[in-house]
């Protein structure tokens, strides 16, 4: 007689249930063309008050989101700039403020982009709720054709995008496709005007289909230190001497110098490091 397989193995062999329609109340979910919609049970929400030195970008993104929720024409948004400067945090702050019964967010991996047409048709069949498609760290390599599906969704497809869908994407690049020197050499001067080559024009046209661009530049040292100070003040388990600027500022500056970046992400990493160091000294 063959040995019976353990129950846990049988459970894992069963095909997972594929949800083919968005969850009607989920604050955040993911969509995969083969796995369907999946809940994000613990979204990484961000308090807008913790986003220092990003008031202008936050105000613009908030205004665009409010227009979208009111049913007024709103723009797809590209948040671009230096790494670790708050691009994805800003989008998650929007979810914190406006997510709920009227608005949900759906996270997409780049591998899902060729199937955007399928997703938007599904969401268009659920007009009672609005959705922001969140694409983090968006960029394309040379020869990658998947950008064409995104380009068609933003503008240019025969199928009109549904009114209840917007794209909020973050990227380290302003132009989402790489440009080579050879492509730039194809530009010509005609009647005193610069005309880009076809390859460059094709690549730039993707970014141009986002109606709103928000730029994120590197933080100055003063801004970086202000972010560290703000985060340290939120910690309740550190002794007063550990939050004294004269005590932590030299260490924070050295921490950023070793990483070659003064970003919000580095500030957060330093605060974790500093908290661990000071807690170890107490024990």
Backbone bond lengths (Angstrom), bond angles and torsions (degrees), N, CA, C in turn:
res aa  C-N    CA-C-N  psi(-1)  N-CA   C-N-CA  omega(-1)  CA-C   N-CA-C  phi
1 X - - - 1.462 - - 1.530 109.16 -
2 X 1.362 118.54 132.02 1.449 119.99 177.87 1.519 111.47 -69.34
3 X 1.305 116.12 144.59 1.466 120.89 179.89 1.527 109.99 -70.31
4 X 1.321 115.68 132.54 1.477 120.02 179.30 1.525 109.70 -67.91
5 X 1.325 116.75 141.86 1.456 120.72 179.90 1.524 110.13 -78.68
6 X 1.325 117.23 143.64 1.473 119.60 178.17 1.528 110.82 -58.11
7 X 1.339 115.25 151.78 1.460 120.54 -176.23 1.524 111.74 -62.08
8 X 1.362 117.38 -36.05 1.463 118.75 -176.19 1.528 110.61 -67.46
9 X 1.343 117.72 -30.05 1.456 120.03 176.78 1.526 110.61 -69.69
10 X 1.322 115.54 -39.03 1.458 119.05 178.76 1.521 110.65 -65.12
11 X 1.336 116.66 -38.73 1.463 119.77 178.86 1.517 110.77 -62.15
12 X 1.314 117.11 -42.42 1.455 120.95 -177.47 1.524 112.40 -71.53
13 X 1.344 116.70 -19.85 1.450 119.49 179.93 1.534 112.12 -85.37
14 X 1.330 116.31 -14.68 1.445 118.63 179.26 1.523 110.27 -70.48
15 X 1.318 118.43 138.55 1.459 119.59 178.16 1.519 111.02 -65.88
16 X 1.330 115.70 136.96 1.449 120.19 179.49 1.525 109.91 -68.80
17 X 1.340 115.76 145.88 1.453 120.49 176.38 1.521 109.05 -70.14
18 X 1.309 116.63 128.26 1.461 121.16 -179.09 1.522 108.84 -98.11
19 X 1.306 115.82 121.33 1.465 120.45 177.48 1.519 108.08 -87.22
20 X 1.299 117.45 116.86 1.462 121.89 -174.71 1.521 113.33 -95.81
21 X 1.332 117.27 -3.90 1.459 120.66 176.38 1.526 108.71 -128.42
22 X 1.330 117.77 152.24 1.469 119.43 -177.05 1.518 111.49 -66.34
23 X 1.317 115.28 147.11 1.457 119.78 175.76 1.530 108.09 -65.90
24 X 1.321 118.78 128.70 1.471 120.45 -170.73 1.517 115.44 -71.75
25 X 1.347 118.08 -16.43 1.463 119.71 -177.28 1.526 113.51 -123.90
26 X 1.329 118.39 -0.94 1.469 120.62 -175.20 1.519 111.09 -66.80
27 X 1.333 115.57 133.27 1.453 120.32 174.89 1.528 109.91 -67.35
28 X 1.324 116.35 -42.54 1.463 121.55 -178.79 1.521 109.48 -142.78
29 X 1.313 115.60 142.80 1.456 121.74 177.49 1.522 109.11 -152.17
30 X 1.324 115.65 164.04 1.459 121.64 175.94 1.523 108.44 -111.41
31 X 1.340 114.97 153.63 1.459 118.79 174.25 1.513 109.23 -128.03
32 X 1.322 114.64 132.33 1.448 122.37 176.38 1.523 107.43 -129.06
33 X 1.330 118.77 133.68 1.465 119.49 -175.69 1.524 113.87 -60.64
34 X 1.337 118.21 -22.94 1.462 120.09 179.82 1.526 112.84 -100.30
35 X 1.325 117.61 -24.32 1.465 121.32 -176.89 1.521 113.26 -107.37
36 X 1.322 117.85 -8.35 1.454 120.51 179.15 1.518 112.53 77.35
37 X 1.328 115.71 -152.36 1.472 122.33 -177.67 1.521 110.06 -90.72
38 X 1.328 115.34 134.08 1.465 120.34 179.29 1.521 109.33 -130.98
39 X 1.315 115.54 132.35 1.456 121.19 -179.68 1.530 111.45 -65.06
40 X 1.315 116.64 143.07 1.461 122.22 165.92 1.523 104.95 -101.60
41 X 1.314 116.72 104.55 1.465 121.48 -170.52 1.523 113.00 -70.76
42 X 1.329 116.57 -31.83 1.468 119.84 -178.66 1.531 109.17 -129.81
43 X 1.329 117.77 79.73 1.469 120.12 -178.80 1.531 111.39 -61.43
44 X 1.340 115.09 142.73 1.476 120.80 178.85 1.524 108.32 -83.03
45 X 1.329 115.85 80.08 1.455 121.26 -176.87 1.523 110.98 -78.90
46 X 1.318 116.46 154.34 1.455 122.59 -178.05 1.522 108.86 -126.43
47 X 1.324 116.76 132.87 1.456 121.95 174.93 1.528 108.46 -75.82
48 X 1.332 118.70 121.41 1.472 119.52 -179.27 1.527 113.41 -55.95
49 X 1.324 117.04 -28.32 1.463 120.16 178.85 1.512 113.76 -67.24
50 X 1.333 116.94 -15.54 1.466 120.43 178.95 1.523 112.65 -89.09
51 X 1.335 117.78 -3.20 1.465 121.34 -178.42 1.529 109.41 -93.41
52 X 1.300 116.50 84.90 1.459 120.64 -179.25 1.524 110.53 -76.12
53 X 1.345 115.30 147.52 1.473 122.89 175.35 1.523 112.49 61.80
54 X 1.315 116.23 25.79 1.457 120.46 177.31 1.530 110.52 -132.45
55 X 1.328 116.65 26.26 1.464 121.00 -175.72 1.528 111.84 -64.12
56 X 1.333 117.31 -40.46 1.462 120.02 -177.64 1.524 110.75 -65.02
57 X 1.331 116.75 -46.97 1.462 120.20 -179.26 1.536 110.77 -65.10
58 X 1.348 115.61 -40.27 1.462 119.35 179.97 1.524 110.86 -63.92
59 X 1.327 117.35 -41.48 1.463 120.79 -179.60 1.520 110.90 -63.10
60 X 1.326 117.56 -40.97 1.459 120.62 -179.72 1.525 111.71 -68.20
61 X 1.332 115.95 -41.65 1.461 119.33 -179.95 1.525 110.73 -69.24
62 X 1.313 117.08 -37.38 1.460 120.58 177.31 1.525 111.36 -63.94
63 X 1.327 116.32 -44.45 1.462 120.12 -179.89 1.533 110.18 -60.72
64 X 1.322 116.21 -43.73 1.458 120.36 179.37 1.528 111.03 -61.99
65 X 1.333 116.37 -40.09 1.465 121.05 -179.87 1.519 111.06 -68.14
66 X 1.322 117.30 -40.80 1.470 120.18 178.50 1.526 111.26 -62.85
67 X 1.336 116.43 -40.83 1.462 119.67 176.93 1.531 110.53 -60.76
68 X 1.327 115.17 -42.92 1.460 121.51 179.58 1.525 110.78 -59.87
69 X 1.337 116.59 -44.05 1.461 120.82 -179.12 1.519 112.23 -68.28
70 X 1.321 116.95 -28.55 1.464 121.20 178.76 1.526 112.34 -82.10
71 X 1.314 117.24 -4.88 1.450 120.10 -178.66 1.508 113.84 83.39
72 X 1.349 116.04 10.69 1.463 121.40 177.08 1.529 107.66 -86.82
73 X 1.346 118.95 143.22 1.470 119.04 179.26 1.525 112.47 -52.94
74 X 1.328 115.86 127.86 1.462 122.66 -179.71 1.524 108.57 -127.06
75 X 1.320 115.94 165.98 1.463 121.70 -174.25 1.520 112.69 -100.97
76 X 1.326 115.86 147.66 1.452 120.84 163.01 1.529 107.30 -66.78
77 X 1.339 117.03 146.62 1.464 120.65 -170.81 1.525 110.66 -124.36
78 X 1.332 115.29 134.03 1.460 122.71 172.11 1.519 108.34 -113.22
79 X 1.320 116.70 117.71 1.459 122.38 175.65 1.520 106.66 -101.83
80 X 1.322 117.21 113.90 1.455 120.25 -173.38 1.529 110.17 -129.23
81 X 1.326 115.01 154.72 1.452 119.16 176.06 1.512 112.58 146.01
82 X 1.327 114.54 -164.40 1.457 121.88 -173.42 1.524 111.31 -60.97
83 X 1.315 115.74 148.89 1.466 121.17 -178.06 1.523 109.81 -66.98
84 X 1.328 115.13 145.94 1.456 121.01 174.98 1.510 115.35 71.28
85 X 1.324 118.11 21.11 1.468 120.06 -175.74 1.524 113.00 -105.74
86 X 1.324 117.65 13.04 1.461 119.72 170.42 1.509 116.10 103.47
87 X 1.317 118.87 14.11 1.469 120.28 -176.74 1.526 111.12 -65.17
88 X 1.322 117.38 -57.32 1.461 119.34 -179.33 1.525 111.28 -70.11
89 X 1.331 117.37 -30.42 1.473 120.25 177.41 1.517 110.78 -62.58
90 X 1.327 116.52 -37.29 1.458 120.63 179.07 1.529 110.61 -63.43
91 X 1.325 116.65 -41.54 1.466 119.90 178.94 1.520 110.63 -65.70
92 X 1.330 116.72 -39.75 1.470 119.70 178.94 1.532 111.25 -69.65
93 X 1.342 116.77 -27.93 1.465 119.97 174.79 1.530 110.51 -67.92
94 X 1.321 116.54 -36.47 1.464 120.75 176.33 1.528 110.14 -62.71
95 X 1.329 116.49 -40.17 1.460 120.03 177.06 1.524 110.40 -63.58
96 X 1.334 117.26 -39.15 1.469 121.27 178.57 1.522 111.00 -60.72
97 X 1.330 117.12 -40.66 1.452 121.30 -174.89 1.516 113.48 -82.59
98 X 1.322 117.23 -38.78 1.460 119.95 -168.85 1.525 114.44 -117.23
99 X 1.334 117.51 -9.05 1.457 119.16 179.97 1.516 111.62 -68.25
100 X 1.313 116.72 144.94 1.460 120.71 -179.62 1.510 111.00 163.78
101 X 1.322 115.64 -147.09 1.458 120.36 -176.61 1.517 112.32 -63.50
102 X 1.349 116.97 -31.97 1.462 120.22 -176.32 1.518 113.17 -90.94
103 X 1.332 117.39 -19.64 1.468 120.61 -173.43 1.515 111.39 -141.76
104 X 1.321 115.92 130.23 1.458 122.18 172.91 1.509 109.96 -126.66
105 X 1.321 115.83 162.03 1.465 120.83 179.56 1.524 109.06 -119.80
106 X 1.318 115.09 137.41 1.465 121.44 179.78 1.521 108.36 -121.24
107 X 1.318 116.42 119.82 1.458 121.77 -179.66 1.520 109.70 -87.83
108 X 1.327 114.97 136.10 1.465 120.84 -179.73 1.512 110.45 -122.20
109 X 1.316 116.47 137.04 1.451 121.26 167.81 1.528 108.61 -82.52
110 X 1.316 116.37 156.45 1.461 119.24 -178.92 1.531 111.41 -61.55
111 X 1.331 116.79 -28.99 1.466 120.05 -179.65 1.526 112.56 -65.60
112 X 1.337 116.79 -17.44 1.466 119.90 179.75 1.519 112.91 -87.54
113 X 1.335 117.54 -8.74 1.457 120.53 -173.52 1.531 113.99 -60.30
114 X 1.344 119.75 -37.04 1.474 117.20 179.24 1.518 113.89 -60.99
115 X 1.342 117.37 -15.51 1.464 120.86 -176.16 1.531 111.53 -109.07
116 X 1.327 116.24 20.05 1.461 119.82 -178.98 1.521 112.66 -59.56
117 X 1.310 116.96 -34.96 1.463 119.90 178.66 1.522 111.83 -59.22
118 X 1.337 116.23 -40.28 1.463 120.10 177.93 1.521 110.53 -65.02
119 X 1.342 116.64 -43.79 1.463 120.23 -178.08 1.521 111.22 -63.16
120 X 1.322 117.35 -45.92 1.462 119.24 -176.85 1.528 111.67 -66.14
121 X 1.320 117.52 -31.55 1.470 118.67 175.54 1.521 110.78 -66.20
122 X 1.343 116.43 -39.24 1.466 120.11 177.85 1.524 110.12 -63.12
123 X 1.341 116.78 -48.68 1.459 120.19 -177.70 1.518 112.00 -66.81
124 X 1.331 116.31 -33.20 1.458 119.71 177.67 1.517 113.14 -63.77
125 X 1.327 116.33 -21.84 1.464 120.89 177.46 1.525 112.14 -82.60
126 X 1.336 117.25 0.65 1.469 122.31 178.14 1.530 108.88 -126.47
127 X 1.332 116.86 64.06 1.468 120.09 -173.21 1.521 114.74 -70.98
128 X 1.324 117.62 -9.17 1.452 120.04 -178.50 1.529 112.49 -70.81
129 X 1.325 116.77 -11.53 1.472 120.66 -179.84 1.521 109.03 -134.57
130 X 1.335 115.80 148.79 1.459 121.15 178.86 1.526 109.36 -103.32
131 X 1.343 114.79 149.65 1.458 120.24 -175.21 1.524 110.85 -133.33
132 X 1.329 114.79 136.13 1.461 121.80 169.46 1.521 107.56 -103.46
133 X 1.322 116.43 124.16 1.463 121.11 174.48 1.517 107.89 -88.11
134 X 1.318 116.52 116.98 1.461 122.76 -175.88 1.528 108.68 -101.07
135 X 1.343 115.92 118.21 1.461 121.38 177.67 1.523 106.94 -120.58
136 X 1.313 117.04 111.15 1.462 121.98 -175.82 1.527 110.79 -93.84
137 X 1.331 115.45 144.39 1.464 122.48 175.08 1.531 110.97 53.81
138 X 1.303 115.58 52.42 1.462 121.08 -175.49 1.522 111.47 -80.86
139 X 1.302 116.95 128.61 1.461 123.24 172.49 1.519 107.37 -166.74
140 X 1.318 115.85 164.28 1.457 121.21 -178.27 1.517 109.39 -133.34
141 X 1.319 115.60 145.29 1.452 120.59 176.14 1.527 109.62 -91.03
142 X 1.313 115.05 164.91 1.462 119.84 178.43 1.524 110.38 -59.37
143 X 1.304 116.13 136.23 1.458 120.58 178.74 1.510 114.73 83.03
144 X 1.341 118.02 0.36 1.463 121.21 179.36 1.529 108.87 -85.97
145 X 1.334 118.08 113.43 1.468 119.94 -176.01 1.525 114.10 -84.50
146 X 1.340 118.17 -3.52 1.471 119.43 -172.30 1.520 112.45 -68.21
147 X 1.346 117.44 -16.92 1.458 119.36 179.42 1.525 111.18 -65.29
148 X 1.331 117.55 -21.97 1.463 120.17 -175.81 1.527 111.59 -66.95
149 X 1.333 117.00 -31.66 1.465 119.43 177.94 1.525 110.36 -67.72
150 X 1.335 116.52 -40.94 1.459 119.95 177.13 1.518 110.48 -65.82
151 X 1.299 116.75 -41.79 1.462 121.63 179.04 1.523 110.82 -60.14
152 X 1.322 116.39 -41.06 1.463 120.38 179.93 1.521 111.10 -67.39
153 X 1.342 116.89 -38.14 1.458 119.79 179.42 1.527 110.86 -65.45
154 X 1.329 116.34 -43.93 1.460 119.80 -176.56 1.522 111.31 -65.67
155 X 1.315 116.71 -40.00 1.466 120.34 -179.41 1.524 108.43 -178.34
156 X 1.304 117.08 126.90 1.452 118.39 172.54 1.509 115.08 125.76
157 X 1.336 117.83 -5.32 1.456 119.81 179.87 1.527 110.27 -89.01
158 X 1.321 116.27 154.65 1.455 120.66 174.40 1.521 110.50 -64.91
159 X 1.337 116.78 -31.12 1.461 121.30 178.99 1.523 109.30 -85.38
160 X 1.325 117.42 120.80 1.462 121.49 179.16 1.524 109.01 -69.66
161 X 1.351 118.27 132.87 1.462 119.71 177.64 1.517 110.33 -65.59
162 X 1.325 118.65 144.27 1.465 120.50 -179.51 1.523 111.56 -65.36
163 X 1.325 116.03 151.84 1.462 121.29 -177.90 1.525 112.62 -69.99
164 X 1.322 117.35 -15.94 1.465 119.88 -175.87 1.527 113.24 -99.15
165 X 1.338 117.59 19.75 1.467 121.53 -178.75 1.523 110.49 -131.32
166 X 1.342 116.19 131.19 1.462 123.14 171.74 1.516 108.84 -130.59
167 X 1.331 116.69 154.54 1.462 122.57 176.68 1.530 108.57 -109.99
168 X 1.340 116.26 125.43 1.457 122.89 169.91 1.527 106.50 -116.01
169 X 1.322 116.83 113.97 1.464 121.41 -176.04 1.522 110.28 -122.95
170 X 1.320 116.32 143.09 1.466 121.44 174.52 1.524 109.10 -113.62
171 X 1.323 115.54 147.90 1.467 120.12 -178.80 1.520 109.51 -157.85
172 X 1.331 115.38 150.10 1.459 119.95 172.19 1.523 111.54 -79.21
173 X 1.336 116.63 -12.37 1.457 121.69 -178.68 1.522 110.88 -108.96
174 X 1.311 116.88 139.10 1.462 119.56 172.06 1.520 109.66 -72.77
175 X 1.339 116.23 -42.54 1.461 121.08 172.95 1.520 106.98 -101.05
176 X 1.309 116.05 122.58 1.457 121.51 -164.71 1.520 114.16 -76.89
177 X 1.333 116.91 -11.87 1.459 120.94 179.09 1.519 109.14 -112.67
178 X 1.344 118.63 143.31 1.466 120.72 -179.26 1.518 111.52 -67.68
179 X 1.337 115.63 145.54 1.458 121.83 177.62 1.526 108.84 -115.68
180 X 1.316 116.32 135.92 1.458 120.50 179.17 1.527 109.84 -102.04
181 X 1.322 115.93 160.25 1.462 120.89 177.93 1.531 110.46 -61.49
182 X 1.325 116.64 -37.29 1.469 120.33 -179.11 1.526 111.43 -60.88
183 X 1.336 115.26 -38.48 1.459 118.62 178.88 1.518 111.85 -66.28
184 X 1.339 116.76 -36.84 1.460 119.93 178.62 1.526 111.40 -68.40
185 X 1.327 117.52 -28.14 1.454 120.48 179.91 1.519 112.49 -69.64
186 X 1.346 116.20 -15.92 1.457 118.73 -179.65 1.525 112.98 -81.39
187 X 1.338 117.60 -5.27 1.457 120.28 177.60 1.524 110.00 -66.87
188 X 1.339 116.20 148.87 1.469 121.33 -177.34 1.521 110.53 -133.26
189 X 1.341 114.83 152.32 1.449 121.42 172.72 1.526 107.68 -97.33
190 X 1.343 116.96 119.19 1.458 122.02 179.17 1.516 108.28 -126.83
191 X 1.341 115.63 117.63 1.471 121.28 -178.71 1.527 111.64 54.00
192 X 1.322 115.00 40.60 1.457 119.99 176.27 1.512 114.84 78.59
193 X 1.358 119.30 5.96 1.451 122.69 179.78 1.521 109.74 -116.67
194 X 1.345 115.37 143.38 1.459 121.12 179.27 1.526 109.27 -84.10
195 X 1.331 116.03 125.20 1.457 121.67 177.08 1.524 108.30 -116.38
196 X 1.347 115.32 119.86 1.461 119.34 -178.82 1.525 110.59 -71.94
197 X 1.323 115.64 155.08 1.457 120.65 175.97 1.516 111.28 -67.86
198 X 1.319 116.03 163.96 1.457 120.69 -177.10 1.522 111.88 -59.98
199 X 1.346 117.17 -39.79 1.467 120.30 -177.47 1.525 110.82 -64.87
200 X 1.330 117.16 -43.92 1.464 120.86 179.09 1.517 110.08 -65.33
201 X 1.322 116.94 -43.07 1.459 120.89 -179.11 1.525 110.73 -60.94
202 X 1.324 117.23 -38.77 1.464 121.93 179.04 1.522 110.59 -63.79
203 X 1.322 117.07 -41.33 1.457 120.88 -176.21 1.530 111.99 -74.11
204 X 1.309 116.41 -40.08 1.457 120.25 179.53 1.529 110.51 -68.08
205 X 1.337 117.03 -30.56 1.462 120.50 -174.44 1.525 112.14 -64.61
206 X 1.336 118.73 -24.92 1.455 120.17 178.25 1.521 110.33 -66.39
207 X 1.339 117.62 -50.27 1.462 120.94 179.20 1.515 111.22 -61.63
208 X 1.318 116.69 -36.80 1.458 120.51 -176.79 1.520 112.68 -66.45
209 X 1.315 118.17 -16.12 1.460 120.14 179.95 1.521 112.47 -81.89
210 X 1.324 117.30 -7.85 1.459 120.15 168.06 1.527 107.35 -82.21
211 X 1.317 116.38 122.28 1.458 119.44 -175.80 1.510 114.46 -73.13
212 X 1.343 117.01 -21.02 1.462 121.04 -178.99 1.522 109.04 -130.10
213 X 1.334 115.81 123.04 1.468 122.51 174.92 1.523 108.16 -108.16
214 X 1.315 116.29 132.48 1.464 121.52 174.56 1.522 108.04 -121.30
215 X 1.332 116.10 121.34 1.468 121.51 -176.41 1.525 110.79 -94.74
216 X 1.335 116.09 141.14 1.467 123.09 179.25 1.521 108.01 -126.26
217 X 1.321 115.83 110.30 1.453 120.92 -178.29 1.525 110.54 -100.14
218 X 1.336 118.13 159.01 1.470 120.35 -178.92 1.528 111.70 -58.45
219 X 1.321 115.41 149.24 1.457 121.13 177.84 1.529 110.79 -75.73
220 X 1.316 115.62 147.79 1.462 120.20 169.56 1.529 107.75 -74.99
221 X 1.328 116.58 169.87 1.467 119.45 178.98 1.523 110.51 -63.27
222 X 1.330 117.34 -39.90 1.465 120.33 179.69 1.529 110.94 -63.05
223 X 1.324 117.26 -40.92 1.462 120.62 178.85 1.529 111.13 -67.04
224 X 1.320 116.01 -41.72 1.471 120.78 177.71 1.521 110.68 -59.45
225 X 1.319 117.01 -45.56 1.461 120.46 -179.64 1.526 111.17 -67.38
226 X 1.316 117.63 -33.87 1.464 120.18 177.36 1.522 110.86 -64.99
227 X 1.332 117.02 -37.12 1.465 120.74 177.70 1.522 110.31 -66.47
228 X 1.330 116.59 -43.04 1.469 120.06 177.39 1.525 110.04 -60.20
229 X 1.348 117.17 -46.39 1.463 121.23 -179.19 1.524 111.19 -59.72
230 X 1.325 116.42 -42.58 1.466 120.68 179.83 1.522 110.97 -61.60
231 X 1.321 117.20 -42.32 1.455 120.11 -178.41 1.527 111.88 -72.88
232 X 1.317 116.68 -35.14 1.462 119.05 177.91 1.528 111.25 -66.03
233 X 1.318 116.69 -35.67 1.461 120.39 -179.86 1.514 112.36 -65.86
234 X 1.332 117.21 -22.17 1.466 120.84 -179.82 1.523 112.26 -82.37
235 X 1.327 117.27 -8.38 1.467 120.90 -179.58 1.528 109.56 -89.05
236 X 1.324 115.24 127.45 1.464 119.70 -175.51 1.527 113.04 -95.35
237 X 1.324 117.70 -12.58 1.464 119.90 -171.32 1.523 113.47 -103.13
238 X 1.345 118.10 14.79 1.456 120.88 179.31 1.526 110.36 -103.17
239 X 1.327 117.29 141.41 1.468 119.36 175.86 1.527 110.45 -66.26
240 X 1.319 115.62 157.18 1.469 120.81 -176.20 1.518 111.85 -59.18
241 X 1.319 117.17 -34.95 1.469 119.50 -179.63 1.527 111.96 -64.74
242 X 1.341 117.48 -28.94 1.459 121.30 -178.32 1.516 112.51 -72.60
243 X 1.339 117.19 -21.93 1.463 120.84 179.83 1.527 111.86 -100.73
244 X 1.300 116.78 5.89 1.464 121.15 175.28 1.539 108.39 -72.77
245 X 1.359 118.28 122.29 1.475 120.00 -177.55 1.522 114.27 -53.71
246 X 1.324 117.39 -35.46 1.462 119.16 179.80 1.520 111.60 -65.45
247 X 1.315 115.21 -21.99 1.462 119.95 -178.54 1.526 111.45 -85.55
248 X 1.351 117.39 -44.03 1.461 119.95 -172.63 1.527 114.69 -98.49
249 X 1.323 118.88 -23.38 1.468 119.88 -174.21 1.535 113.61 -59.60
250 X 1.338 119.99 -46.34 1.471 118.39 178.27 1.530 112.30 -58.39
251 X 1.329 116.54 -39.38 1.463 120.00 179.53 1.532 110.68 -67.43
252 X 1.336 117.67 -38.55 1.467 121.20 179.63 1.519 111.23 -66.12
253 X 1.327 116.97 -40.16 1.466 121.00 178.88 1.524 110.47 -65.00
254 X 1.338 116.00 -43.64 1.456 119.89 178.48 1.525 111.56 -65.04
255 X 1.333 116.87 -37.85 1.459 122.27 179.57 1.530 110.10 -61.08
256 X 1.331 116.78 -45.31 1.466 120.94 179.42 1.521 111.27 -68.86
257 X 1.322 116.90 -36.94 1.467 120.40 -179.12 1.531 110.49 -63.79
258 X 1.316 116.75 -40.33 1.465 120.13 -179.49 1.531 111.89 -66.25
259 X 1.328 116.39 -26.58 1.468 120.28 -179.94 1.518 112.45 -95.64
260 X 1.308 116.48 -6.09 1.457 119.91 177.95 1.507 114.12 66.30
261 X 1.337 116.91 26.81 1.464 119.84 -177.35 1.519 110.05 -156.75
262 X 1.342 115.47 137.96 1.466 121.54 170.67 1.525 106.72 -113.04
263 X 1.297 116.01 87.92 1.459 121.10 -176.88 1.517 109.77 -126.06
264 X 1.327 115.20 168.28 1.450 119.37 175.72 1.515 111.91 -63.16
265 X 1.321 115.81 -34.56 1.464 119.78 178.78 1.531 110.67 -65.61
266 X 1.337 116.65 -43.75 1.465 120.12 178.48 1.523 110.21 -64.77
267 X 1.339 116.98 -37.62 1.462 120.36 177.15 1.519 110.82 -60.49
268 X 1.310 116.57 -43.46 1.463 120.97 179.11 1.527 110.65 -65.39
269 X 1.323 117.10 -40.02 1.463 120.42 178.51 1.520 110.90 -64.93
270 X 1.351 116.64 -39.28 1.462 118.86 178.09 1.523 111.13 -63.84
271 X 1.327 116.94 -42.41 1.460 120.11 -178.78 1.528 110.18 -60.76
272 X 1.320 117.05 -40.41 1.473 119.74 177.00 1.525 110.67 -63.42
273 X 1.333 115.80 -44.45 1.460 120.85 178.53 1.530 110.07 -61.23
274 X 1.320 117.39 -46.19 1.464 121.95 -176.80 1.526 110.88 -65.82
275 X 1.318 116.36 -39.97 1.460 120.26 178.46 1.526 110.66 -62.62
276 X 1.332 116.06 -42.82 1.468 119.86 179.44 1.523 110.85 -64.99
277 X 1.343 116.17 -42.65 1.466 120.27 -178.98 1.533 111.10 -63.15
278 X 1.335 116.35 -46.74 1.462 119.61 -176.53 1.517 111.59 -70.33
279 X 1.338 116.85 -35.21 1.464 120.00 177.28 1.521 109.94 -66.88
280 X 1.339 117.80 -37.94 1.469 121.14 178.71 1.516 110.91 -64.34
281 X 1.326 117.28 -36.53 1.463 120.31 179.56 1.530 111.78 -66.89
282 X 1.369 115.88 -32.70 1.460 119.08 178.98 1.517 112.06 -71.02
283 X 1.340 116.01 -28.68 1.477 120.55 -178.61 1.480 110.39 -96.15
